[in-house]
Amino acid sequence: MHNIKTNFDKIHELLKDILCDEINEKVNYRRRGVVPRFSDIEVMILSLTAECLSIDNENYLFSKLVSE
């Protein structure tokens, strides 16, 4: 499967189940301070999705995100 959105959704379900005890309702690790716009789990999922699709270059990843 080469669709980024489909892979992202599948990895999201798995990672959310694995990390259910460690993350809060906003899908971030519990910590004080400002809540980021892009959640911690989304950063991990995007990284794992890029690895699964063998995308090594961040510029290529972001160009694919814009095109899809």
N, C-alpha and C positions, 0 to 999 in steps of 0.2 A: 504494500500500500504506500503510495507516494503523496497522499493528500495530507497536508500539515494539520488541517482542522480535525480530520478523523482521528489521526494519531494522537493529537493533543487531547481530544475528548476521552479516548480510551485510557491514556496514561493518567489523566485527571481522576477518573473513577478509581483506578488502582491505588494511586498515591494517597488519595483522600481516605480510602479504607485503611491503608497502612499507617498513616499518621493521625488517625482520628483522635487519639488521646493527647497528642502533643500540640495540636493547633486549636485556635479559638474560632468563634463564629465568623470572623472576617477572613478566615483561612490564612492566618499569619501565626508565627510562633508567638507565644506569650512573652511580652516584654513591655517596658514602659516607653513612653515617648510618642512621637508622631507616627501615625499609621500611614504607610506608603500607599500610593495609588495602585501599584502593581504588587500583588500579594506575594509572599514568600513561596507559596506552593506553585504559583504560576511561573515564577522564575525557574524553579526546579523542573517543572513540566516542560517548559520551552527548551531548556537545556537537554533534557532526556529525549525530546522529540527530534531535535537537531542531531543528536547522536544516533538515534534509530534510523534516520534518513541519510546518515553519513554526510552531513553538512558540516564541514570543518571551518568554513569562513563565515564570520558574523555578517559581513556585508552581503554575502550571497543569501544567508538566512533571512535577513531583513528585506532584501529585494524580493524573495519568494513570498514573504508575508504580505508585502504590498500588492504583489500581482495576484495573490489568491484572496 
